[in-house]
Amino acid sequence: METGLLANLAILVLAGFVGFAVISKVPNTLHTPLMSGTNAIHGIVLLGGLIVLGHLENPSVVDAILLVVAIAFGMINVIGGFLVTDRMLGMFKAKPQAPAAEKIASNGKGDS
């Protein structure tokens, strides 16, 4: 095995452990802002994949398939992340107030 490949695999494994350690200690109140930030990062990664795919002159079939799969997974992650973020932010919106007539009818109290 090449030393460069072994070094890259070691970096990938260590980055996974560090990422898990950092993310597991994030409080719930910071989850939504961090999710929005990672959506922006994945958007940049998605754009980079599209640029790389467009600039390759003679990509092999494996290269093209890997790039298309990476772009598809990145797009799924971006869209899903924004949907989850929107839903989480929707939990903090104030609920619409019912008109006074509906409040009286629902409480069973009237002007009788």
Backbone torsions as a table, in degrees:
resi	resn	phi	psi	omega
1	MET	NA	139.1	-179.9
2	GLU	-68.9	149.3	179.6
3	THR	-70.0	-32.6	178.6
4	GLY	-65.1	-42.3	178.3
5	LEU	-66.1	-41.8	179.2
6	LEU	-63.9	-41.2	178.1
7	ALA	-64.8	-42.0	178.5
8	ASN	-64.2	-40.4	177.6
9	LEU	-65.0	-39.8	177.8
10	ALA	-63.4	-42.0	177.9
11	ILE	-63.6	-41.5	179.0
12	LEU	-62.0	-44.9	-179.8
13	VAL	-66.0	-44.9	178.8
14	LEU	-63.8	-39.4	178.0
15	ALA	-64.1	-36.6	176.9
16	GLY	-63.3	-44.6	178.6
17	PHE	-64.7	-43.3	179.7
18	VAL	-65.4	-42.9	178.2
19	GLY	-60.6	-42.8	178.3
20	PHE	-64.3	-42.3	179.9
21	ALA	-63.9	-39.7	-179.3
22	VAL	-71.6	-47.7	-175.9
23	ILE	-67.9	-34.1	-178.1
24	SER	-67.9	-18.1	-179.5
25	LYS	-99.0	7.1	-179.6
26	VAL	-80.5	126.8	177.5
27	PRO	-69.5	158.5	-176.9
28	ASN	-60.4	-32.3	-177.6
29	THR	-67.5	-22.5	179.4
30	LEU	-95.0	-1.9	-174.7
31	HIS	-63.4	-45.5	-176.9
32	THR	-64.1	-47.1	177.3
33	PRO	-63.2	-37.5	178.6
34	LEU	-67.6	-36.6	179.3
35	MET	-64.7	-41.1	178.0
36	SER	-63.7	-39.0	177.9
37	GLY	-64.9	-41.7	179.0
38	THR	-69.9	-29.0	174.4
39	ASN	-63.3	-40.2	178.0
40	ALA	-65.6	-40.4	178.7
41	ILE	-64.4	-42.6	179.7
42	HIS	-67.1	-30.0	174.1
43	GLY	-63.6	-38.8	177.5
44	ILE	-67.1	-41.6	177.8
45	VAL	-62.4	-41.3	178.5
46	LEU	-61.9	-45.3	178.0
47	LEU	-63.2	-39.8	177.2
48	GLY	-62.3	-41.1	177.5
49	GLY	-62.8	-40.8	177.7
50	LEU	-64.9	-40.1	179.7
51	ILE	-66.1	-43.8	179.7
52	VAL	-62.6	-43.7	179.8
53	LEU	-63.0	-35.6	179.8
54	GLY	-75.0	-28.3	-176.6
55	HIS	-90.5	-12.6	178.5
56	LEU	-71.3	127.0	-177.4
57	GLU	-78.7	-51.3	-179.6
58	ASN	-130.2	72.8	-178.8
59	PRO	-71.6	144.3	174.8
60	SER	-73.2	166.2	-179.0
61	VAL	-62.3	-39.4	-179.8
62	VAL	-64.8	-43.8	178.9
63	ASP	-61.2	-45.7	-179.0
64	ALA	-64.3	-42.5	-179.8
65	ILE	-65.6	-43.3	179.1
66	LEU	-62.8	-41.3	178.6
67	LEU	-66.2	-41.6	179.6
68	VAL	-66.0	-41.2	177.8
69	VAL	-64.2	-42.5	178.7
70	ALA	-63.0	-41.6	178.7
71	ILE	-65.2	-41.7	179.6
72	ALA	-64.1	-46.5	178.8
73	PHE	-64.1	-39.0	177.0
74	GLY	-62.6	-40.7	179.7
75	MET	-67.3	-41.9	177.0
76	ILE	-60.4	-41.5	-179.8
77	ASN	-65.7	-42.3	-179.9
78	VAL	-64.7	-49.7	-177.9
79	ILE	-64.7	-47.0	179.1
80	GLY	-62.1	-39.4	178.9
81	GLY	-63.9	-42.7	178.2
82	PHE	-67.7	-35.7	177.1
83	LEU	-65.2	-43.2	178.6
84	VAL	-65.9	-42.3	178.8
85	THR	-62.3	-43.1	178.8
86	ASP	-62.5	-41.0	179.3
87	ARG	-66.5	-40.2	179.1
88	MET	-66.8	-40.5	177.9
89	LEU	-68.3	-29.6	177.1
90	GLY	-64.6	-24.3	178.6
91	MET	-68.9	-21.7	-177.9
92	PHE	-95.0	-3.0	179.1
93	LYS	-76.4	146.0	178.3
94	ALA	-72.0	140.5	178.4
95	LYS	-78.0	144.5	-179.7
96	PRO	-64.9	140.5	180.0
97	GLN	-81.7	138.4	177.8
98	ALA	-75.9	146.2	176.2
99	PRO	-61.2	159.6	-175.0
100	ALA	-60.4	-38.5	-178.7
101	ALA	-63.7	-39.1	179.0
102	GLU	-70.7	-33.6	177.2
103	LYS	-64.3	-43.5	-179.0
104	ILE	-65.1	-42.8	-179.3
105	ALA	-66.3	-38.0	-178.2
106	SER	-73.4	-28.1	178.9
107	ASN	-82.7	-13.3	-178.8
108	GLY	81.5	8.7	178.9
109	LYS	-101.7	136.9	-179.7
110	GLY	-137.2	-177.4	-179.6
111	ASP	-92.9	38.3	-177.5
112	SER	-88.4	NA	NA
